[in-house]
Amino acid sequence: MLLFSLILAHLIADFYLQTDVMVKEKRKNLRKHLLHHFFTTTLVLTSFWIFHFGFANIFKNLVFPLAFIMVTHLIIDIIKIKLLNTIKITNEENMKRLSFFVLDQILHLGIIILTCMLFFHFNVTKIEGFFHEGVKLGLFNSILFIIIIVILATSVSGHIIKILLGSLPNQLLTFEGKYAFKNERKEAHFTNLGEKGLTEEFNYTIFSKHDLSRGKLIGYIERLLVLLLTFYSAFPAIGFIVAAKSIARFKQMDDRDWAEYFLLGTLTSMFLGITLGIFLKVVLT
């Protein structure tokens, strides 16, 4: 229960309490970022200390684990920031940025597991038992695990896809039209050459911006549906989701750049949804 609670606290602090601005300028917002993790981690450890240990041994069961998690979290973030500043990854190097993100999350997960092992005598073989020995979770642990999987399928997967695809290229915006405006000004006096005047012409090319919030919501619903269908082994039904998305974007598929962008995002979304669905099924059934 404690392991899942700490993982959930980490995900909430990283993906719900941390804004996009904080992610882009993590060095400036590192103190606020750590404050969010301190708040969520303290809440979990304090609750566990009160209800499980009955206020016993505050240093061993609360202070030391909290200090260990926060110090190691700070060290990992500082090293990550220095590496990113040294390597100077550009916005176009999406795979490198994704690798740093995945490695960062794996390290934090490892620290949480290590904390449970050092301070709360957590046996890591219990995790292996979920896959090999058919060990089942209790009701509360199952609820926590499902919540974690849902967050991974929505916010975390959305962040992964966002890093992988990068920002939407300008050439993939939808063309709306081209307009020209003329402004003519004539002077009151005349010359032998005729009437004096000044004409200005303005040309505008209009592109429509895609509603990113709506696309984000569609992605969330898509992965949750794939997750649910995978859990019940209804794999043929997943094809209908892909078909529905393809029909909605049918006209834009003539553009090769847009088609590649669309397929990369869709296939990544499907892969993450199916993988998490299989993981959920193996652990819970």
N, C-alpha and C positions, 0 to 999 in steps of 0.2 A: 504493500500500500504506500509506504513512504517513497519508494523508488518512483512509482508512477506519479505521485503527488509532486515530487521535485522536478520531474521531467515536464509535467504540465505547467508548473510555476515558471520554468525556464521559457517554455514556448509562449506563454502569455506575456512575459516581460519582453521577449525578443520580437514578437510579431503583432502585438496588440497595443502595448504601451510605448513602443518605439516607432516614431514617425519616419517617413521617407527622408525628411530633412536631416534627422538625427543619423540616419544610416549614411547619407552622403558626406556629412561632416562629423564623423564619429569622434575625431580627436577633440573637437570643440565641445561635443556633447557627451564625452565619456563619463563625466561625473553624474550627469542625469541618467545615462544608460545604466550605470552601476547602481544608482539609487532605486531604479525600477526593480532590478534583480534582487537587491537587498530587501526591498519591501515584500516581494512575493515569496522569496526563500524564507525570510523570517516568519512570515505568516504560516507557512507549512510546518517548519521546524517547531515553532511555538505550539501550534495545535497538537502536533505529535507528542511533544514533551508534556503537555498538560493531560491529554486524554489517554496516552499509551503508558507513559512513565509516571504519571501522577505527581508532577513537580519534582521528581527525584533527580539529583545530580545535574544541576543546570549547566555546568561547564562541559561535561562529557556529552550530554544529550542535546545541548542547544548552542552554547557559545563556540566551542571548538569546531563543530561541523559547519556552522555558519561562517566562521572566520576562514576555514579551509576553502569553502566554495567561493567566497568573495575574493580572496587573495589569488587563487588560481585563475578565476575568471578575469581579474585585472591583468595578470601576467599574460594570459592568452591573447587578450584584446590589444595590449601594448605591442606584443610581438607581431601580431597581425597587421597593426597600423604601420609599424616600422618596415615590415616586409613589403607592404603595398606601396609605401613611399619610396622604397629603394628600387623595386622592380618597375614601378610606374606603369601599371597596366592601363591601356587605353580602353575606351568604351567599346571598341570594335573587337577586343580580345575577350569574347564572351566566355569561352571555355576556361580560360585561366581564372576569370572572376568567379565562375561557377565552382571551380575546384577549390578556391580559397573559402568560399561559403560552405561547401560540404565538409571540408576538413575542419573548419571552425566549429560547426555543429557537432561533428563526431568527437572532437576533443572535449567539448562541454558535456556531452553525454557520458564520455569516459570518466570525467571528473565526478559526475553525479553518482555513477556506479561505484567508483572508488571510495567516495564519501560514505556510502551505505555499507561497504565492506569494512572500512577502517573503524567507523564509529558505532555502527549498528549491527555488526556481525552478519551482514547479508551474504548469503552463499550464492556465488555466481552460477553454480550448477543448476539453480532453480530456473534460470533463463533457458538453459539448454533443455530442461525437462519439458518446457512448453512445446518443443518441436519433436522430441524423440520419445519421451516417456508418457505422453498424454496427460501431463499435469494440467489441471483445470484451475482457472482463476475463480476467486470468490465473487460474490455479487458486486461489492463495492469496487474491487480491483477491475472487474469487467467493465463497469461503467467508466472508470478513469481511463482504461485502455481504449475504449470506444471513442471517448472525447479526444484523446491524443491522436488517434487515427483520423478523425474528422478534421482536426486542425492541420495535420500533415497533408490531407487531401485537398484542403482549401487554401489557407493562407501560405503554408510552407511550399506546397507545390506551385502555387501562383507566383511566389517569389522566385522559385527555381526557373520557371518558364520565362518570367520577365528578364532574368539575368541572361538566359540562353538566347532569347530572341533580341534583346536590346530594345531600344526605342523604335517606334514605327518609322521607317524611312520616309522622307518627304515624297519620294516618287510613288509611294504606295497609297497616298491619300487619294480620295475619290475626286476626280475632276468634275467640276460643276459648270463652268462656262467662262467665256472671255468677253469682257465688256470694254467699250471705248467711250470716252466722254470728251466733248469739245467745248472750249470756252472761247468765244469770239468777242473782241472789244474793238469798236470802231471809233475813230476820232472825228471831231465835229468839222474840221476844216479840210479842204480839198487841195490837191496839187495838180500839176499838168499830167502827172503819171496816174492819177486816179485817187480814189479814196484810201486814206491810210487806215490800217487796222492791225490787230494782233490776234493770232489764233493759237491756242494751246490745246494739245490733245493728250489725254490721260488714258492709259491702257491698264486694265486689271484682269488678272487671271485668278479665278475663284476655285479653291479646293475646300471640300468639307472635311472637317476633323471628325474622326471616329470617337464615339462615346466610350472612353476607356472604362468608366465605371460599369457601364452596361456589359461590356465584353468581359470584365472581371467577374461579374455575377454569373454570366453564362458559363464561364470556365468552372466556377465553383459548383454549379448545379450539374454540369457535365461530369465532373470527376466524382461527385457524390453518387450519381446514377450508375456510373461505371463501377464504383466501389460496391454498391448494393447488388448490382447484377452479377458481379464476379463472386460475391459472397454466396449467392444462391446458384452459382454455376450456370447462369443464363447468358452464356457468351454470345449466342447468335443475336440477342437483342441489342448488344453493343453496336452491331453494324447499323442499326436504325439511327443511332445517335450520330454516327459519322455521316450517314446519308442525309440526315436533316440539316447538319451544318453545311454540307456540300451544296445542297439545294439553295440554302439561304445565300451562299456566296457564288452561285453558279456563274453570273455574268462576269464577276471579277476573276474567275479562273482562267480567262483568256490571257491575262497578264501573267507571264511566267514568274516574275519576281514576286508578285502577290501570291501565286499558287504555291511557290516554295516556302514562303513565309507562313502561309496558312497550314500547309502540311506539316511543317516542322513543329508548330505550336500544337496542332491537333494530335500528332503521333506522340509527342512528349506527354501531353495531358493524358492520353489513353494509357500509355505505359505506366505512368505514376498511379493512375486510378486502379489499373488491373493488379499491379504489384502490391499496393496497399490492401486491396480486396483479398488477394491470396493470403497475405500476412495475417489479416484479421480472421480469415476462415481457419487457418492452421492453428492459431492460438485459442480461439473460442470454441471450436468444434472438436 
